[in-house]
Amino acid sequence: MSLKNTQYHCGYVALIGKPNVGKSTILNAVLDKKISITSGKPETTQKQILGIKTTDFSQIIFVDTPGLHENLYKKQKNILNKYMGKAVNQALLDVDLILFVIAGTNWQSDDEWVLENIKANNVKYNKNTPVILIVNKIDLVDDKTEFLPFIYDIKDKYNFSDVLYISATKQKGLDKLEEKVINHLPEVKDNSEFFFDPSQDTDQNAKSQAAEVVREKVIRLSGAEVPYSVAIQIEKFETTKTKSNLDLINIAAIIWVERDGQRVIIIGNKGEKIKEIGRSARVDLEKIFGKKVFLQLWVKVKTNWSDNERALKSLGFNTFE
């Protein structure tokens, strides 16, 4: 990796883009660890999540944000939608660099809308935050000759600091991405001015990580009938010992949904679906924590929780702070 010099760099970097362009996948790939959950469904990421990459001379604090799309702002269907929109706007305001992520060369209206939102925030707050365009999923572009005319069109849309082509799933272009990011971050005196301890790779605590993993499995395994408005509440998280004197993490979680029909779907026929969710979540949790995990799940209904400020705060959404 080639940097400007051996000066120390530290700063915040926002991952911005419409749903399903691979923002969370990029974060996980750069950190080589599962920090943010992923799925093929819109609005998988609901909260702002930090992923922290620390090296001898740099600390990058990635801010993973909910996917931006025009309907999220136009409809503002409930308080959860408003919270998600606010999380993105706050990230745009506070960071040192913006990574604007798109999927391949398929530029769509929502990509245009996200870019206009970035421009509007820079104007509104008199900011000049540099923006790097990240063209992700290049492995899915069959005709590579599309890249040249695409880059000419893109350069007319905005004065990007750089344009990078990557594939997060194939681990292509990530070293170059990291190098470019570091060179855009503010210089600091030394590593004593890093914001986080070098051993820390996220701002999430263990309970939050467990909740997110369970929610990912619900979203992935429950089909289109269950929307993104599923919340997980960790009721118990404690470490005990097995009979063989090994560490065992006991986790009990409630899966909150808004309708009884959603509860039936998640439980499944004779409880098979909830068992599948639990098995899949447990495998990931044991990888993350490096310990055996005993996981218990319940599914409960809390009508319209996504439009209830008190309910949202109880589920970890700091809606209006």
C-alpha positions in Angstrom: 0.0 0.0 0.0 1.4 3.4 -1.1 0.6 6.4 1.1 1.5 10.0 0.8 4.1 9.6 3.5 4.4 7.8 6.8 2.2 10.4 8.5 -0.6 9.1 10.6 -4.2 9.4 9.3 -7.5 9.1 11.1 -11.1 9.9 10.2 -14.6 9.0 9.4 -15.8 7.6 6.1 -19.5 7.2 5.1 -20.7 4.4 2.9 -23.6 5.9 1.0 -25.8 4.5 -1.7 -29.2 3.1 -2.6 -30.3 -0.3 -1.1 -28.5 -3.5 -2.2 -25.4 -1.9 -3.8 -23.1 -3.8 -1.3 -22.2 -1.1 1.3 -22.3 -3.6 4.2 -20.5 -6.2 2.1 -17.7 -3.7 1.4 -17.4 -3.0 5.1 -17.2 -6.6 6.1 -14.7 -7.3 3.3 -12.3 -4.5 4.2 -12.3 -5.5 7.9 -12.2 -9.2 7.0 -14.9 -9.7 9.6 -18.7 -9.7 9.8 -19.6 -6.3 11.3 -22.7 -5.4 9.4 -25.5 -7.8 8.3 -26.3 -8.4 4.6 -29.2 -9.7 2.6 -30.7 -9.2 -0.9 -33.6 -7.3 0.5 -34.0 -3.5 0.7 -33.4 -1.7 4.0 -31.5 -4.5 5.7 -29.3 -1.9 7.5 -31.6 0.1 9.8 -29.1 1.8 12.1 -25.8 3.6 11.6 -23.0 1.1 12.4 -19.3 1.8 12.7 -16.6 -0.5 11.4 -13.1 0.4 12.5 -9.9 -0.6 10.6 -6.7 0.3 12.5 -3.2 -0.2 11.1 0.2 1.1 12.4 -0.3 4.5 10.7 -4.0 4.8 10.2 -7.5 4.4 11.6 -10.4 4.4 9.3 -13.9 4.6 10.9 -16.4 3.4 8.3 -20.0 4.5 8.9 -22.4 2.0 7.3 -25.8 3.6 6.7 -29.3 2.5 5.7 -29.8 2.4 1.9 -31.0 5.8 0.5 -33.9 5.9 -1.9 -36.4 8.5 -2.8 -39.5 6.8 -1.3 -37.8 6.7 2.1 -38.0 10.5 2.1 -41.2 11.1 0.1 -43.4 8.7 1.9 -41.9 8.9 5.4 -44.3 6.1 6.3 -43.4 5.9 9.9 -41.0 7.0 12.6 -38.6 4.2 11.7 -38.3 5.6 8.1 -37.6 9.1 9.5 -35.0 7.7 11.8 -33.2 5.9 8.9 -33.3 9.1 6.8 -31.9 11.1 9.7 -29.1 8.5 10.2 -27.9 9.0 6.6 -28.1 12.8 6.8 -26.1 12.8 10.0 -23.4 10.7 8.4 -23.1 13.0 5.5 -22.7 15.9 7.9 -20.1 14.4 10.2 -17.6 12.5 8.0 -14.3 13.4 6.4 -14.9 11.4 3.2 -18.0 9.9 1.4 -17.9 6.6 -0.5 -20.8 6.8 -2.9 -21.5 3.1 -3.9 -23.3 2.0 -7.0 -23.8 -1.5 -8.4 -22.0 -2.0 -11.7 -22.6 0.3 -14.6 -26.4 0.2 -14.1 -27.0 3.8 -13.1 -30.6 4.2 -12.0 -32.9 7.0 -10.8 -32.3 6.2 -7.2 -28.5 6.5 -7.8 -29.2 10.0 -9.3 -31.3 10.9 -6.3 -28.6 9.8 -3.8 -26.1 11.9 -5.6 -28.4 14.9 -5.6 -28.9 14.4 -1.8 -25.1 14.4 -1.3 -24.9 17.7 -3.3 -27.8 19.3 -1.4 -26.2 18.4 2.0 -22.8 19.9 0.9 -24.6 23.1 -0.1 -26.9 23.3 2.9 -24.2 22.9 5.4 -21.5 24.7 3.4 -19.4 21.5 3.2 -17.0 20.4 0.6 -16.6 16.8 1.7 -14.7 14.8 -1.0 -16.7 12.0 -2.7 -15.2 8.8 -4.2 -17.4 6.9 -6.5 -17.2 3.2 -5.8 -18.4 1.0 -8.7 -19.1 -2.3 -6.9 -20.1 -5.7 -8.3 -17.8 -5.4 -11.4 -17.7 -9.2 -11.6 -21.3 -9.1 -12.7 -20.6 -6.8 -15.6 -20.4 -9.1 -18.6 -19.3 -6.5 -21.2 -16.2 -4.8 -19.8 -16.2 -2.3 -22.7 -19.1 -0.6 -20.9 -16.7 0.9 -18.4 -15.1 3.5 -20.7 -18.3 5.3 -21.9 -19.8 4.9 -18.4 -16.8 6.8 -16.8 -17.2 9.6 -19.3 -20.9 10.0 -18.4 -20.2 9.8 -14.6 -17.6 12.5 -14.7 -20.2 14.9 -16.1 -22.4 14.3 -13.0 -20.1 15.3 -10.2 -16.5 16.3 -9.5 -15.6 13.0 -7.9 -12.3 12.8 -6.1 -11.8 9.4 -7.7 -13.6 6.5 -9.3 -12.8 3.0 -8.2 -14.0 -0.3 -9.6 -14.2 -3.2 -7.1 -15.9 -6.4 -6.3 -16.4 -6.8 -2.6 -17.5 -10.4 -2.8 -14.5 -11.4 -5.0 -12.1 -9.3 -2.9 -11.0 -7.3 -6.0 -9.8 -3.7 -5.7 -10.1 -3.5 -1.9 -6.4 -2.7 -1.3 -6.6 0.2 -3.7 -9.8 1.4 -2.0 -8.2 1.3 1.4 -5.1 3.2 0.1 -7.3 6.0 -1.5 -9.4 6.3 1.6 -6.4 6.7 3.9 -4.9 9.4 1.7 -8.1 11.4 2.0 -8.2 11.3 5.8 -6.9 14.1 8.0 -3.4 13.8 9.3 -2.9 13.4 13.0 0.3 13.7 15.2 0.5 10.0 16.1 -1.7 7.0 17.0 -2.5 8.6 20.4 -4.9 10.7 18.4 -6.8 7.8 17.0 -10.4 7.8 18.2 -10.7 4.2 19.1 -8.5 1.6 20.8 -6.7 -0.5 18.1 -8.3 -3.7 19.3 -11.8 -2.3 18.7 -13.4 -3.1 15.3 -16.9 -1.8 15.8 -19.0 0.4 18.1 -21.5 -2.4 18.6 -21.5 -4.3 21.9 -21.9 -8.0 22.0 -25.7 -7.8 22.6 -26.2 -5.5 19.6 -24.1 -7.9 17.4 -26.2 -10.8 18.5 -29.4 -9.0 17.7 -28.3 -8.0 14.2 -27.2 -11.5 13.4 -30.6 -12.9 14.4 -32.4 -10.2 12.4 -30.3 -11.0 9.3 -31.4 -14.7 9.5 -35.0 -13.7 9.9 -34.8 -11.4 6.8 -32.9 -14.0 4.7 -34.9 -17.1 5.6 -38.5 -15.7 6.0 -39.3 -14.8 2.4 -40.9 -11.7 0.9 -43.9 -11.9 3.2 -41.9 -10.6 6.2 -40.8 -7.0 5.6 -37.8 -5.2 7.0 -39.8 -4.0 10.0 -38.5 -6.9 12.2 -36.8 -6.0 15.5 -34.7 -8.1 17.9 -34.6 -7.6 21.6 -31.9 -9.5 23.6 -33.4 -10.6 26.9 -30.4 -12.6 28.2 -26.7 -12.6 27.3 -24.5 -14.3 29.8 -21.4 -16.5 29.7 -21.4 -19.8 31.7 -19.4 -23.0 31.6 -20.2 -26.3 29.9 -19.7 -29.6 31.7 -16.4 -29.8 30.0 -15.5 -26.4 31.5 -15.7 -24.5 28.2 -17.2 -21.1 27.8 -20.8 -21.1 26.7 -22.8 -18.0 25.8 -26.5 -18.2 26.7 -28.6 -15.9 24.5 -32.3 -15.4 24.7 -33.9 -13.1 22.1 -37.4 -11.9 21.2 -38.2 -11.4 17.5 -40.8 -8.6 17.4 -43.1 -8.3 14.4 -46.1 -6.1 13.7 -48.8 -8.7 12.7 -49.8 -12.1 13.8 -49.5 -13.4 10.2 -45.8 -12.5 10.2 -45.4 -14.4 13.5 -46.9 -17.5 11.9 -44.5 -17.2 8.9 -41.4 -16.9 11.1 -42.3 -19.8 13.3 -43.2 -22.0 10.3 -44.9 -25.3 10.0 -44.3 -27.2 13.3 -41.7 -24.6 14.3 -39.3 -25.6 11.5 -38.6 -22.1 10.3 -37.7 -20.7 13.7 -35.4 -23.7 14.2 -33.7 -23.0 10.9 -33.3 -19.3 11.8 -31.8 -20.3 15.2 -29.4 -22.8 13.7 -28.1 -20.4 11.1 -27.7 -17.5 13.6 -25.9 -19.8 16.1 -23.3 -20.8 13.5 -22.5 -17.1 12.8 -22.5 -16.1 16.5 -20.1 -18.8 17.4 -17.7 -17.6 14.6 -18.0 -14.0 15.8 -17.6 -14.7 19.6 -15.3 -17.7 19.3 -17.3 -19.6 21.8 -20.2 -22.1 21.9 -23.6 -20.5 21.9 -26.9 -21.6 23.2 -29.6 -19.6 21.5 -33.3 -19.4 22.4 -35.8 -17.5 20.2 -39.4 -16.4 20.7 -41.6 -14.5 18.2 -44.0 -11.9 19.6 -46.3 -9.3 18.1 -46.0 -5.6 18.9 -48.5 -3.8 16.6 -47.1 -0.8 14.7 -43.8 -0.8 16.7 -42.1 0.9 13.8 -44.3 4.0 14.2 -44.1 4.1 18.0 -41.3 6.3 19.4 -41.3 4.6 22.8 -41.2 1.2 21.3 -38.4 2.2 19.0 -36.3 3.6 21.8 -36.8 0.4 23.8 -35.5 -1.6 20.8 -32.3 0.5 20.6 -33.3 3.2 18.1 -32.3 6.6 19.5 -34.9 8.3 17.3 -34.7 12.0 18.1 -31.4 12.4 19.9 
